[in-house]
Amino acid sequence: MVATTGLAVAAPLSLPDASASAFSAPADTAAPAAVTVAALGSTPTLQAVSESADTAQAQAQDALASASAVQADIASTGLPLSIGDTSVDTAALDDAVERLATSELLPTVLVPALSQNAATETRRVAQRVGALRASLDEAVAAKAAADAAAEAQRQAEAAAAAEAQRQAEAAEALARVNTPDGAKAYAAQLAAEKYGWGDDQFSCLSSLWTKESGWNYQAYNPSGATGIPQSLPGDKMATFGADWQTNAATQIAWGLDYISRGYGTPCSAWGHSQATNWY
């Protein structure tokens, strides 16, 4: 800077870029107090002018960095923004920073205008960056909400498909166990797994329930005896499932428990049936 006494201009203002009018702020924008001549007093010191210029330059560089950052973020997300145009015009601010960088070559009286111009452009760029950042945040939030909704839908559909599969398998298993052969296979498996009864005991069980019901889960005796094990009355089997009337597996589970508690083994129950014609 060219030092002056009381900011009186000692050197002629012959440089094309050195006129105060070249750096004046737009008429509708208030100049920042930190860098105006009025704020510095009628005779600002060289140090105050220099510090104001440094501050204006630092703030301008921060604004430029913020502009670059927001545009990089917008590009990385690839999301359309509601604001539309996502550009940031930093040409004037870049020029203001360059001029401040050479302010030491100018008369001190011209530097506050440079600082004011930089501050004005900094505010303009910062406002634009703020608007873009808000629009970007809105788009990111909307994308996150859409992704969450899509994932919830996917999980709901997966759960529905799994439930449909489970029901289909259950229906298939029910249809299988409700046949005489299916009922026998299920009874043999349950007798072995839960009671430790082998083939010899199952042979007795097979004979017993063939005699009682023919392994027909819909078998019904006028006495009220019902189902494969001929429970009397039939609703006793409800202790093993509400579906006792339609599910051979429920009837078998009840029947095996009844034999275990009443006779100990199927062969004992079969022996009693042979002797008394009931069990």
C-alpha positions as CSV (number, residue, x, y, z in Angstrom):
1,M,0.0,0.0,0.0
2,V,1.1,3.6,-0.6
3,A,1.0,5.3,2.8
4,T,-0.7,8.6,3.0
5,T,-1.2,11.2,5.7
6,G,-4.8,11.3,6.9
7,L,-5.7,9.2,3.8
8,A,-4.8,12.2,1.5
9,V,-3.9,10.7,-1.9
10,A,-0.2,11.4,-2.5
11,A,0.0,9.6,-5.8
12,P,-2.1,10.3,-8.9
13,L,-4.9,7.8,-9.6
14,S,-3.7,6.9,-13.1
15,L,-3.9,3.1,-12.9
16,P,-6.9,1.8,-14.8
17,D,-7.9,-0.7,-12.0
18,A,-7.2,1.7,-9.2
19,S,-10.2,4.0,-9.4
20,A,-12.6,3.8,-6.4
21,S,-15.6,3.7,-8.8
22,A,-14.3,0.4,-10.2
23,F,-14.8,-1.3,-6.8
24,S,-17.9,0.4,-5.5
25,A,-20.6,-1.9,-4.1
26,P,-24.0,-2.2,-5.8
27,A,-26.4,0.6,-4.8
28,D,-28.9,-1.8,-3.2
29,T,-26.4,-3.6,-1.0
30,A,-25.3,-2.2,2.4
31,A,-21.5,-2.3,2.8
32,P,-20.2,-4.4,5.7
33,A,-19.3,-2.2,8.7
34,A,-16.0,-3.9,9.2
35,V,-14.5,-2.7,6.0
36,T,-16.1,0.8,5.3
37,V,-14.2,4.0,5.7
38,A,-17.0,5.3,8.0
39,A,-16.6,2.4,10.3
40,L,-12.9,2.9,10.5
41,G,-13.3,6.6,11.4
42,S,-12.5,9.7,9.5
43,T,-8.8,8.9,9.5
44,P,-8.3,5.1,9.6
45,T,-4.9,3.9,10.4
46,L,-2.9,1.9,7.8
47,Q,-3.0,-1.1,10.2
48,A,-6.9,-1.0,10.4
49,V,-7.2,-0.8,6.6
50,S,-4.8,-3.7,6.2
51,E,-6.6,-5.8,8.7
52,S,-9.9,-5.1,7.2
53,A,-8.5,-6.1,3.8
54,D,-7.1,-9.4,5.2
55,T,-10.5,-10.2,6.8
56,A,-12.4,-9.5,3.6
57,Q,-10.0,-11.7,1.7
58,A,-10.2,-14.6,4.2
59,Q,-14.0,-14.5,4.2
60,A,-14.0,-14.3,0.4
61,Q,-11.8,-17.4,0.2
62,D,-14.0,-19.3,2.6
63,A,-17.0,-18.4,0.5
64,L,-15.2,-19.7,-2.6
65,A,-14.3,-22.9,-0.8
66,S,-17.9,-23.4,0.3
67,A,-19.1,-22.9,-3.3
68,S,-16.8,-25.6,-4.5
69,A,-17.8,-27.9,-1.7
70,V,-21.5,-27.6,-2.3
71,Q,-21.2,-28.1,-6.0
72,A,-19.0,-31.2,-5.4
73,D,-21.6,-32.5,-3.0
74,I,-24.4,-31.9,-5.6
75,A,-22.4,-33.7,-8.2
76,S,-21.6,-36.7,-6.0
77,T,-25.3,-37.3,-5.0
78,G,-26.6,-37.0,-8.6
79,L,-29.9,-35.9,-7.2
80,P,-32.2,-33.4,-9.0
81,L,-32.7,-30.3,-6.8
82,S,-35.9,-28.3,-6.5
83,I,-33.9,-25.1,-6.9
84,G,-33.3,-25.9,-10.5
85,D,-30.1,-24.2,-11.6
86,T,-27.2,-25.4,-9.4
87,S,-24.5,-23.1,-10.6
88,V,-22.7,-20.6,-8.5
89,D,-21.3,-17.5,-10.2
90,T,-18.0,-16.8,-8.5
91,A,-16.3,-14.8,-11.2
92,A,-16.8,-11.4,-9.5
93,L,-15.7,-12.8,-6.1
94,D,-12.6,-14.4,-7.7
95,D,-11.8,-11.0,-9.2
96,A,-12.3,-9.3,-5.9
97,V,-9.9,-11.7,-4.2
98,E,-7.3,-11.1,-6.9
99,R,-7.6,-7.3,-6.5
100,L,-7.2,-7.6,-2.7
101,A,-4.1,-9.7,-3.2
102,T,-2.5,-6.8,-4.9
103,S,-3.8,-4.0,-2.6
104,E,-0.4,-3.3,-1.2
105,L,0.5,-1.8,-4.6
106,L,-2.4,0.7,-4.4
107,P,-2.9,3.9,-2.4
108,T,-4.3,3.1,1.0
109,V,-7.4,5.3,0.4
110,L,-8.6,2.8,-2.3
111,V,-8.3,-0.3,-0.2
112,P,-11.5,0.0,1.8
113,A,-13.5,0.1,-1.5
114,L,-11.8,-3.1,-2.5
115,S,-12.6,-4.7,0.8
116,Q,-16.2,-3.5,0.6
117,N,-16.6,-5.0,-2.9
118,A,-15.1,-8.3,-1.7
119,A,-17.5,-8.4,1.2
120,T,-20.5,-7.6,-1.0
121,E,-19.6,-10.5,-3.4
122,T,-18.9,-12.8,-0.4
123,R,-22.4,-12.2,0.8
124,R,-23.9,-12.9,-2.6
125,V,-22.0,-16.1,-3.0
126,A,-22.7,-17.2,0.5
127,Q,-26.4,-16.6,0.0
128,R,-26.3,-18.7,-3.1
129,V,-24.4,-21.5,-1.4
130,G,-26.9,-21.5,1.4
131,A,-29.8,-21.8,-0.9
132,L,-28.1,-24.7,-2.8
133,R,-27.1,-26.4,0.4
134,A,-30.7,-26.2,1.7
135,S,-32.1,-27.6,-1.6
136,L,-29.5,-30.4,-1.5
137,D,-30.3,-31.3,2.1
138,E,-34.0,-31.4,1.1
139,A,-33.3,-33.7,-1.8
140,V,-31.1,-36.0,0.3
141,A,-33.8,-36.2,3.0
142,A,-36.4,-37.0,0.3
143,K,-34.2,-39.7,-1.2
144,A,-33.6,-41.2,2.3
145,A,-37.3,-41.2,3.0
146,A,-38.0,-42.8,-0.4
147,D,-35.3,-45.4,0.2
148,A,-36.7,-46.2,3.7
149,A,-40.2,-46.5,2.2
150,A,-38.9,-48.8,-0.5
151,E,-37.0,-51.0,2.0
152,A,-40.1,-51.2,4.2
153,Q,-42.2,-52.2,1.2
154,R,-39.6,-54.8,0.3
155,Q,-39.5,-56.2,3.8
156,A,-43.3,-56.3,3.9
157,E,-43.5,-58.1,0.6
158,A,-40.8,-60.5,1.7
159,A,-42.7,-61.2,4.9
160,A,-45.9,-61.7,3.0
161,A,-44.2,-64.1,0.7
162,A,-42.7,-66.0,3.6
163,E,-46.1,-66.2,5.3
164,A,-47.7,-67.4,2.1
165,Q,-45.0,-70.0,1.7
166,R,-45.5,-71.1,5.3
167,Q,-49.2,-71.4,4.9
168,A,-48.7,-73.3,1.6
169,E,-46.4,-75.7,3.3
170,A,-48.7,-76.1,6.3
171,A,-51.6,-76.8,4.0
172,E,-49.5,-79.3,2.1
173,A,-48.4,-81.0,5.4
174,L,-52.0,-81.0,6.6
175,A,-53.2,-82.6,3.4
176,R,-50.5,-85.2,3.7
177,V,-51.1,-86.1,7.4
178,N,-54.8,-86.3,6.8
179,T,-54.4,-89.4,4.6
180,P,-54.1,-92.8,6.3
181,D,-50.5,-93.3,5.1
182,G,-49.6,-89.7,6.1
183,A,-51.2,-90.2,9.5
184,K,-49.3,-93.4,10.1
185,A,-46.0,-91.8,9.1
186,Y,-46.5,-88.9,11.4
187,A,-47.6,-91.2,14.3
188,A,-44.5,-93.4,13.9
189,Q,-42.2,-90.3,13.9
190,L,-43.9,-88.7,16.9
191,A,-44.0,-92.0,18.9
192,A,-40.3,-92.5,18.4
193,E,-39.2,-88.9,19.0
194,K,-41.4,-88.1,22.0
195,Y,-41.9,-91.5,23.7
196,G,-39.1,-93.6,22.4
197,W,-41.4,-96.2,21.0
198,G,-39.9,-98.3,18.2
199,D,-41.3,-100.4,15.4
200,D,-42.6,-103.1,17.7
201,Q,-44.8,-100.6,19.6
202,F,-45.8,-98.9,16.3
203,S,-47.0,-102.2,15.0
204,C,-49.4,-102.5,18.0
205,L,-50.4,-98.8,17.5
206,S,-51.1,-99.4,13.8
207,S,-53.3,-102.4,14.6
208,L,-55.1,-100.6,17.4
209,W,-56.1,-97.5,15.4
210,T,-56.8,-99.5,12.2
211,K,-59.4,-101.3,14.3
212,E,-60.7,-98.1,15.9
213,S,-60.9,-95.8,12.9
214,G,-59.0,-97.1,9.9
215,W,-56.7,-94.1,10.5
216,N,-59.4,-91.8,9.2
217,Y,-59.4,-88.4,11.0
218,Q,-63.1,-88.0,10.1
219,A,-64.2,-91.3,11.7
220,Y,-67.2,-90.9,14.0
221,N,-69.0,-93.5,16.1
222,P,-72.6,-93.0,17.1
223,S,-71.4,-93.3,20.7
224,G,-69.6,-90.0,20.2
225,A,-66.1,-91.4,19.7
226,T,-64.3,-89.3,17.2
227,G,-61.2,-89.3,15.0
228,I,-58.3,-91.6,14.6
229,P,-57.9,-92.5,18.3
230,Q,-61.7,-92.5,18.8
231,S,-61.6,-90.0,21.6
232,L,-64.8,-90.1,23.7
233,P,-66.0,-87.4,23.6
234,G,-64.2,-85.9,20.7
235,D,-63.6,-82.5,22.2
236,K,-61.2,-84.0,24.7
237,M,-58.7,-83.6,21.9
238,A,-59.1,-79.8,22.1
239,T,-56.4,-79.8,24.8
240,F,-53.9,-80.5,22.0
241,G,-55.3,-78.0,19.5
242,A,-58.4,-76.1,18.4
243,D,-58.2,-77.8,15.1
244,W,-58.8,-81.3,16.5
245,Q,-61.7,-81.9,14.2
246,T,-59.7,-81.2,11.0
247,N,-56.1,-82.1,11.7
248,A,-55.0,-85.7,12.1
249,A,-51.7,-84.5,13.7
250,T,-53.6,-83.0,16.6
251,Q,-55.6,-86.2,17.0
252,I,-52.5,-88.3,16.9
253,A,-50.7,-86.2,19.5
254,W,-53.7,-86.5,21.9
255,G,-54.0,-90.2,21.2
256,L,-50.4,-91.0,22.0
257,D,-50.5,-89.0,25.2
258,Y,-53.7,-90.8,26.2
259,I,-52.1,-94.2,25.6
260,S,-48.9,-93.2,27.5
261,R,-50.9,-92.0,30.5
262,G,-53.5,-94.8,30.5
263,Y,-51.5,-97.9,29.4
264,G,-47.9,-97.0,29.2
265,T,-47.3,-98.4,25.7
266,P,-49.3,-99.0,22.5
267,C,-48.9,-102.8,22.9
268,S,-50.5,-102.6,26.4
269,A,-53.4,-100.6,24.9
270,W,-53.7,-103.0,22.0
271,G,-53.8,-106.0,24.4
272,H,-56.6,-104.3,26.4
273,S,-58.5,-103.6,23.3
274,Q,-58.3,-107.2,22.1
275,A,-59.5,-108.4,25.5
276,T,-62.3,-105.9,26.1
277,N,-63.0,-104.5,22.6
278,W,-62.2,-101.0,23.8
279,Y,-59.3,-99.0,25.2
